[in-house]
Amino acid sequence: MQRGRKKPGTKSAAAKTTKPGPSIAATLFAAADKLRGNMDAAEYKHVALGLIFLKYISDRFDARIAEVAANPEEAFLLDDPDAARDLIVGAGIFFVPDRARWTFLKENATSTKPTIGELIDQAMIAIEAENSTLKGVLTKNYARQELDQTRLGEVLELFSNIKFEDAHHGQDVLGQVYEYFLGEFAKLEGKRGGQYYTAGCVVKLLVAMLEPFKGRVYDPCCGSGGMFVQSERFVEEHAGKHVDPKKARDQIAVYGQESNATTWRLAKMNLAIRGIDANLGSKWADTFHEDLHKGLMAKYVLANPPFNDSDWGGEKLKGDGRWHYGEPPASNANFAWLQHIIYHLAPDGYAGIVLANGSLSSQQSGEGDIRRALIEGVTVSEEGKQIHYPGLVDCIVALPGQLFSTTQIPVCLWFLTRDKSNGLSRDKRLRDRTEEVLFIDARNLGSMVSRTLKELTDEDIAKVADTYHAWREVGGRYADVPGFAKSANLKEVADQGFVLTPGRYVGVEAAEKDEETFDTKMARLTKALREQMDQSAALDERIRKALAGVGHGW
């Protein structure tokens, strides 16, 4: 995969001395948000993120030119356009034509003929023409009438303060800024923001549970690409433990699909600026009706599909070859998503999916039967042959509320695998879990970070992931924890009517034993109450005297 980053663990002097604190992204967003005026957040998102992308690739281009110019053995090649291009593109850097560079645009930020918007549009067109992987990706409507050109020039001036020259440091800063902007725009857009953004802590939990060290990673509804970004980050952070540090980022191959045109472009930019080489298809397309990766078998699938989608066109897909476990209802796509994911899951693959809690218990339109088949397995007749499809449900996690700024629907995580017996992967660490399902109730985890939003801490994520890993490993130190985790056999699941709500299985947290007797406790509490009442009476008397002193006694 094309990268152009330093080895994990190495940093330049600039990265050590000038790396901004986490507030740089918040400061930039606050300033940029003020400049958007009355423009809808959904529209302004593409204005701001497109400019950040342009600033990054321009800075990296300029830095590469300066690097080559400073090298006596290469400097002369800059006089040859073809050779210069090879030196730039060969280093994993996008080629930026003269009139598309940030310095040129900044110098013309107050231009009226042509307007700065027209110049930016021309720059985006020129960049796409020079870089085939960006064709059809960049925003090119900065000159539209409803976009205040004066404000646009001010935003351009604002983003001029971000420096992205250094390969490692620049990418880190960019990642912070881009990810923060995506999250904040998702909040402003409310429910619509959920189309492209999954809460960062939920993505981190999915990745920590699945540990995608090596193989194909697929997201059939990839949004802005957050699952892929976190997967690559995970591999890099664990380089040396499970993979060769020199080849860490080349260990996974990324595949995705997105049906929304603007979101697909966001994903392409989000991955491009991080140096992640991803196959998101040649265009945006509906995953159910135009699968762009039909032959793909992925080792890992991570997905946050639209919750309870009733407008997925299920009536047009009756008898589809993906529905081995049962025909999903046209009124709700939850079990269509699960089966599409299973269809693309390799024989030794694992999947983690975010779904609405209703998927755990719904009995409507045959959903209960599909859920049972996913748990127990099912034998069906196909072309005169009896084919058995095994049960795949490995683990269910109930998440806390308020993790998503874009929805109040309570959600859960499904973890599936085709290889619960561990007969195909032959990973000596794992045991046969064919007759078991792990239930984790994480609803009491998380910390409030604002009045309405909660986040899972790193400790919370580790607690859940470590529990899952201990449960599935040979000799793992797993034990049921009342109120939190329970390993249930399939008979117990059947006794619950194949409802997968973790609260039904984990029970309640054991109460701490109270060593104090009832009589002793009552004596202590009564004494404390009496003292508090005496203090209250004394305070009342002081207030009466104070009021009397100003002529208002009684």
N, C-alpha and C positions, 0 to 999 in steps of 0.2 A: 504493500500500500504506500502511496506517495505521502511523505511526511515532512522532512526538513526540520526536525526538532532535535535538541541535544539529548544525550543519554539521561535517563531518569537519575535524579540526584545531583546533577551539575547545574550550577547557576552562574551567570555572568556577574561582573561587578555591578552593573546597572541593576540587575535583579535583586542584588543584595542590599543596595543602598537606596534605590528609588521606588521600590514596589509600594504602591499606594495601599492604604488601609481599606477595609471593606466599605468605608463611607464614600469612596470616590464614585462608585456606581450610583449610590443614593443621591449624592450631590448633583451629579450630572442629570439624573432623571428628574429631580425636582426642578432644576433650571429648564430642562427641555420641555417639561410638562407645562410650565408657565408660558412658554412660547407657542404652545399649540392653540391657545385662545379657545374658540368655540368649536374647533374641529373635533369630530368624533374620534374617540380613542382607537377604534378599529382601523380608521383611515390613517391617523397620525402615526400609528405603530410602524407602518411600512415606510413612512417618510424618515422617521428617526433611525430605525434599524438599517434601512438602505444606506443612509449616510455613514453610519458607523462602519458598515461593511466596506464602503468605498474608502473611508479614511484608513482602515486597516490595510487593505491591499495596496493602497498608494504608498503608505509608510514603508511597508515591507519591500515594495519595488524600489523605492528610493534608497533604502538601506542596502539592498543587494547591489545596486549600481555603485554606491560608495565603496562597498566591500571589494568589488571587482576593480574599481579605479585605483584602490590603494594597493593592489597586488601587481607588482611589476611584470609578472609572468602572464597576467590576463588583461591588464589595462588596455593594451593595444587592440584587443578584440572588440572593444566598445565602438570602434570606428566601422566595424562590419555589422550591419543591422541583423543579419541572419545569425552570426556567431554570438552577438550580444543577446539575442532572443534565446538562444540555446542555453546560455549561461544562466539566464533568469528562470526560464521555465524548467530547466533541468534541476534547479534547486528547489522545485516545488512551490514556486512563487508565480502568482498570476501576472501576466503582462499588461501593463497600463500605458496606453498611448499618451503623448504629451498633453493634449487638451483634456484628458480625463484625470490628470494628477491633481492631488489636493491643493498643491501650491497655486496652480493655475486657477482653480475654482475659488480659492480664498481671495486671490487678487481681484476677482471679478464678482465678489459677493454682493456688491451694490449695483451691479450692472442692470440697466433697464432695456437696452437693445443690443443683443438678446438679453432676456431676463436670466437671472441665476438659475431659475427652474429649467429653462430651455437648455442652458449649458450643462446642467446635471443630467438631463435626459440624454443629451448628445454623448456625454461621458459614459453613461450606462450602456448605450447602444454600441459605442466603440469598444468597450471592455468585452461585451458579449461577442462581438465580431472577432476579437483576438483570442478568446478563450472558449473553446467549444463546450466545455463542461458547464459554463454559465449561461449558455444560450437559452433564452426564454425564462430566466430565473430572476433577473434584477428588476426592481421597480423603475418604471420609465414614464411616470406621469406627474413629475414635479412642476411642470409648467401650467397645470390646469388652473382655471380661473379662480376656483374656490380656495386655492392655497395661496395665502398672503406671501408675496415674494420678499417683502421686507423681513417678515418673521423668519422665512426660510433662510435668508442670508444671515440672520442672527443665530439660528441653530447651527449653521455651518461654522460660524465664528466660535461658537461654544465648543463644538466638537474638535476644533483645532487645538484645544488644550490637551487632548489625549495623545499620548505618545506610544506608538506601536512598533518602533523601529527594531528592537531586539527580538530575535526569533522566539526565545523561550518566554522572556518577561512580557513581550508584546502579546503573545497568545494568551498568557495567563490573565492579563489585564482585560483583554478583549472578552475572554470567557466570562469574567466577573460582570463586566458591563452588559454584555449581550443577555446573559442569563437573568440578571436583575431586571433589565428592561422588559424581557418577555413576561416575567412574573408580575411586574407592576401593571403592565398593560392588560394582562389577564384579569387582574383584580378590577381594573377600571371597566372592562368590558362585561364583567359578570359572567353569566351563563355562557355567552359566546366565547369567552376566553378559554373555556374548557375544551374547545375544539382543537387547540394547538398546544396547551400547556398542562402538564401533570405536576402536582406539588413535588418539589425536589426531594423531600424526605421520603415520599412514597416510592419514587424512582430508586433512591438509594437503598431502600429496604428490599425491593424486588431484586436488584442486582446483588445485594449482599446474600440473599437467600439462594439465588441460582449460581453465583460465582462463574460467570462466563469467561473462563480463561482462554479457551481455544475453540474455534469452530465458527459456524455461520450463526449470526444473530439476526433475527427477523422481527419486525414490528409491522403488522398489517394495517395499522391506523396510526402512523408515526408522528402525526402532529408536527411540532417544530424540531423533532429529532432528539428530545431529551434522554430517551432510553439509550440511544447509541452513545451520546456524549458520556453518560455515566458509566456505561459498559467499558468504554475505552479508558476512562479515568481509573476504573477499578483494576483493569489489567496492568496499567502503568504503576499504580500504587503497590501492587503485589508482585511486581517484576523481581525475579531473583528467587522467589519462594516457590513458584509453580512454573514459571517460564523463564527463558533466557532474556535478561534485561535488554540485550542489544536488539532483540526481535520482539519485544513486548507488544508494540502497537500493531505488528503484522500478524498477530496470532488470531485475530477475529476478522471475519468478513461481514460487512453490514449490508442488509437488504431491508427495504421498506416500501410502503405504499401509502399514499394520502389522496383522498378524493377531492379536497378543497384546493383550488388553484393557488390562492394566495398563501395558504398554509404550506403547500408543497414547496413554494418558492422560499418561504421562511426556513424550512428544513434544509433545503439545498444550501442556503447562505450560512445557516448555523453550523452545518457540518464542514463546509468549505473553509470557513475562517479558522477552524480548529485543525485543519489538515486531515480530516477524516474522509477517506475515499469510500463513498457509499453508493450502492445501486438502489436508487429510489424510483426506478423505472424511467422511461423516456418522457413521461408526462404524468400529470395527475389523473387518477382514475378510480372508480368505485371498486373496492376490493371484492365485493360479492359478485358483481356483474361483469367485471373486466379484470380478472386476476392477472397481474403483470409478472408474476413469479410462479407460474403453474407447476413447473418441475422442481421447485425448490424444496429441499428437506433440510430443516434447520436444527442445529444442536440446541439452540436456545431461542425461545420466543418470549418477548416481553411486550405487553400491550395494555393500553387503557382505552378501550373502545367506548363510543358514546353510550351512556347509560340508558337502558330501557328504550332503545330506538324503535319507534313504531313505523318509521318511514324508510325502511331499508329495501323495499321491493321484494319481499319474501314470496308474494303470490306468483312471481315470475320464475321462481327457482324450485318449484315443486319437483320432487324426485331427483334433486341435484346429487351428484356423486360424492359430495362431501358429507351428506347427512347419514353417516353410518349408524349413529346412535339414536336417530329419530328425527322426524320432520319438525324443524323449529317453527313456531307460530309466526304468521305474517305480522302479528300485532306487537312482537317484541323480539329484538335481534340478539338478546343475550346468549342463547344457546346456539345461534347461528355463528356468532363470533367464536365460541368455544370450539365448535366443530371445524370451522375453517382453520383455526390454529392447529388443531389435532391433525388435520389433513396435511399440514406443512411441517409436522414434527418428525424429526428423524427417529429411527427405531430406538436409539439410546438418548433421545432428546428430553429436555425439560422446558416447561412453560410456566410463566407467572402472569396472571391476568387480573386487572382491577375491574370489578363488576359491582353493580348495585346489590345491596343485601337481599333484595327480592329473589335473586337467582338461587339463593340458598334454600328457599322454602316454597316458592311458587308451585301451585298445582294446576295452573290454568293452561288450557290448550295443549295438554300433553307434556308440559315442561317437567312435571314430577317424574314421568316415565323416562324422559331423556336423562334427567339427573341420576335416576336409579341405574340406568344403563352405563353411565359414565363411572359410577362407583363399582358396580358388580361386573361389568362387561356384558356383551350381548352377542348372540349368534344369529346371523341373518342369512337368508338365501339370496345368492347373487349368481345369475347365469347358471342356475341349476346346481350350484355348489353351496355347501354350508360353510360359512366363514365366521370365525370367532374374533371379535374385537375386544381386547381386554379392558378391564377397569383401569382408569388413569388417575383418579383423584388421590393425590399424595398428602396434601396439607391444605387446610383452610384457615385463614387468619381474619378475624374481625377487627377492623380498624376503628380508632376513635373518631368521633364526630369533629367537624370544624377543621379538617385538614385541607379542604379545598375551598379556595376563595370563590370558586365559580359555581358551586352547588352545595346545597344542604342535604342532599340525598346520602344516607348512611351507606358506606361501601365496605367491601371485603376483598381479600386476595385469594384467588384460586391458584394452587400449584399442581400441575399435572405432569405425568411422565409416562411414556410408553413402556418403561423398563423398571417397574416397581420391584420385580424379582431380582434385578441386577444381573440378569443372565446374558445381556447383550453388551453392555458397557464393560463388564468384567472389572469394574473398579473395586479393588480389594478393600477399599475403605467402607463400602456400602453393603447393607444387609438386605435380605428379602423382606419386603413390606407389603406383599400382595394382599394379605388379609387385614391390613390396618390402614387407618387414616389418622393423621395428627390434626388436632384442633387446638388453635391458639386464640385466646380472647385478649386482644391488646387494647380493648376499649378504654382501659384506665391509664394507659401510657400517654405520653406527650405533655408538652408544656405550652401554655398560652403565650404567644408572642405579640398579640394585640387583643383588642376587646373581642374580636370575632374570629380570630385565626389561631389555630394550634399547630405545633410542629412536633414531630418525633425527634428526640435528641439522638446523638450518636450512640449513647448508652442504651436507649430504647431499641434502636435498630439492632444493636449487637445482641441484646437480650432475646429478641425474637429469632434472629438468624441463628444464633448459637443453639437455641432450643431445637430448631429444625435440624441442624446439622448433627447434633448429639443424638437425636432420635433415629436418624436414618443410617448412622454409622455403626459398623461392627464394634462392639465394646464401648459405644458412646455412653457418656455419663448422663443419660437421660432418666428423668423420673417425673411422673405426673405431678403437677403443682395445682392444688385446688384453686379454682378461680382464674387460672391462667392457661394451663396446658393439660391436655388429656390425649393419650393414645388409645383410640377406640377400635375394637375389632368390627368386622363387617356385620356380625350379628347385632351388636349394639346399635350400629347405624340403621339396620333394618328395623329394629325395635322402635326407632324414632321416625319410622316412615320415610327413611332416606332424606330427611331434612338435615341440612348441614350447618345449621346455626351453631357456632361454637359454644354459646351460653348453655345449650342443652346438654353438653357433654362435660364441660370443665367444672361445673358445680360452683360453689361459692368459696371465696377465700376463707381459710381457717382463721377464726377470731383469736386474738391473743388471750391467753388465760389470765384471768383477773385473780391475783392472789389475795386481794383485800376482801374481807367478809362484809356482808351486807350491813351489819350493825356498826362496824368500824367506819365504813364509807359514809353511812347516814350521819354518824356523829361528826365526822370531819366536815361534810358538806353543810350541816346545820350550823356548826360553829362559824364557818366561812360566811354563810348567809347573814348570821346575826351581826358579825363584824361589819359587813358591807352596809347593813341597815343602820347601824350606829353611825357609820361614816356619812351616810346619806342624811340622817337627821342633823348631824353637826353642820353639814354643808348648808342645809335649809336654814338653820339658825343664823349662820353667817350672812346669807343672802338677805334675810329679813332685817338684820341690823344695818347692813349696807344701804338698803332702801330707806330705812328710817332716817339714816344720816343725811339723806337728800330730800327729806320731807315726804316720803312715800311709804311710810311704815304702816303696819296694820296690827 
